[in-house]
Amino acid sequence: MKKSFKLPLIWKIITYSCWINLKLRWYTFWKNWHHVKFYYYNSSRHLLKTRKYHRRFRKAWHQVELWNQEKI
């Protein structure tokens, strides 16, 4: 009769710990990415760096300056 091959226990421990590590990394990445997506990308800090918003901001700022000149 043939003996079935059994994996050494240390292999099981190593693969399981690697799997847990991978899950943890994936979870933290997912969480951080959503934080960036919903909070940073919608923040004024990021929006000021985008061209579209910067153009709008410049245009509005120009109008404010004109309005201030009229007041003087």
C-alpha positions as CSV (number, residue, x, y, z in Angstrom):
1,M,0.0,0.0,0.0
2,K,1.2,3.5,-0.9
3,K,1.4,6.1,1.8
4,S,-0.2,9.4,1.0
5,F,2.1,12.4,1.0
6,K,1.4,14.7,3.9
7,L,2.4,18.4,3.9
8,P,4.7,19.3,6.7
9,L,3.0,21.3,9.4
10,I,5.4,24.2,9.0
11,W,4.3,24.6,5.3
12,K,0.7,25.0,6.4
13,I,1.7,27.5,9.1
14,I,3.8,29.5,6.6
15,T,1.1,29.6,3.9
16,Y,-1.6,30.5,6.3
17,S,0.4,33.3,7.9
18,C,1.2,34.6,4.4
19,W,-2.5,34.5,3.5
20,I,-3.4,36.5,6.6
21,N,-0.7,39.0,5.8
22,L,-2.0,39.4,2.2
23,K,-5.5,39.9,3.4
24,L,-4.4,42.5,5.9
25,R,-2.4,44.3,3.2
26,W,-5.3,44.2,0.8
27,Y,-7.7,45.5,3.4
28,T,-5.5,48.4,4.4
29,F,-4.9,49.3,0.7
30,W,-8.6,49.2,0.0
31,K,-9.4,51.4,3.0
32,N,-6.6,53.9,2.2
33,W,-7.6,54.1,-1.5
34,H,-11.2,54.9,-0.6
35,H,-10.1,57.5,1.9
36,V,-8.0,59.1,-0.9
37,K,-10.8,58.8,-3.4
38,F,-13.5,60.3,-1.3
39,Y,-11.7,62.7,0.9
40,Y,-8.5,63.8,-0.8
41,Y,-9.8,64.0,-4.4
42,N,-12.8,66.2,-3.2
43,S,-10.6,68.4,-1.0
44,S,-9.8,71.9,-2.0
45,R,-6.1,71.0,-1.7
46,H,-6.4,68.6,-4.6
47,L,-8.9,70.5,-6.6
48,L,-6.6,73.6,-6.7
49,K,-4.1,71.4,-8.5
50,T,-6.5,70.4,-11.2
51,R,-6.6,72.5,-14.3
52,K,-10.4,72.8,-14.6
53,Y,-10.7,74.1,-11.0
54,H,-7.7,76.3,-11.3
55,R,-9.1,78.0,-14.3
56,R,-12.4,78.6,-12.6
57,F,-10.7,79.8,-9.5
58,R,-8.5,82.2,-11.5
59,K,-11.6,83.5,-13.4
60,A,-13.5,84.1,-10.1
61,W,-10.5,85.7,-8.5
62,H,-10.1,88.0,-11.5
63,Q,-13.7,89.1,-11.1
64,V,-13.2,89.7,-7.4
65,E,-10.2,91.9,-8.2
66,L,-12.3,93.9,-10.7
67,W,-15.0,94.3,-8.2
68,N,-12.5,95.6,-5.6
69,Q,-11.2,98.1,-8.2
70,E,-14.7,99.4,-8.8
71,K,-15.2,99.9,-5.1
72,I,-12.1,102.1,-4.8
